[in-house]
Amino acid sequence: MKQKLKTHKAMAKRVYRTGSGKFLRRKGNISHLRRRKSAAAIRGSDKKFQLATGDTRRLKRLLPYAF
């Protein structure tokens, strides 16, 4: 029997896949030294951003059942 592939749990918590197949992530540095950041910077980092297309090759290895 062929072995099951393991999902990289840290990456699975940080990235999620939309229905159309895109991967979304949050921006980093959101809570570190938050008082100094402007309100616009805090609002901007709360949004979801699409992962770069070059990272999908790495994601296929880390999240084998997401494809």
N, C-alpha and C positions, 0 to 999 in steps of 0.2 A: 504494500500500500504506500502511496505517496504521502509525505508528511504535510501537515497543515502549515501555512505560512503565518508568522506572528505579526500582529499589528504593532507598530511603534506607538505606545500609549501617550507619550509626551507630545508627539506630533498630532495625534488624533484629538487631543484636548485643545490644541492651539489653532487648528485649521478645520473648516468644515466645507462640505461640497454642496453646491446648489443643485437644483433640479436640472439645469442646463449643462452641468458638468464643470462649472468654474469652481475654483477654490478661493475661499475668502479667509482673511486673517485680520487681526487687530493690530494697531500700531504699538510699538514698544514705548518704554519710558513714560507710561501714563501716570504712574503714581509716585515716581521718584522726584522729589523736590517740586511738588505740584503747586505750592504756594507762589513760586516765582513765575510760573507760566501764566500767560494771558488766558482769558476765558476763551478766546478763539482757538488757541492752541489745544486747550483741553477738549473743546467740542470737536475739533478736527480729529483728535486721536481716538475719540469714542466711536467713530464710524468704522465700518468694515471696508477693507480694501482687497482688490483682487490680487492673488499671488502672481508673480511673474511666470510667464509661460516656460521659461527655461528651468524652473524648479519642478515641473511636472514629472520629469524623468526620475528625480530623486524621490518624489512622492509615490511613484508607482512601486518603489522598493519598500518605502516605509509604511504605506497604507495599501497593501495588496488587494484588499476587498472593496476599496472605494471606486474602482474602475469597472 
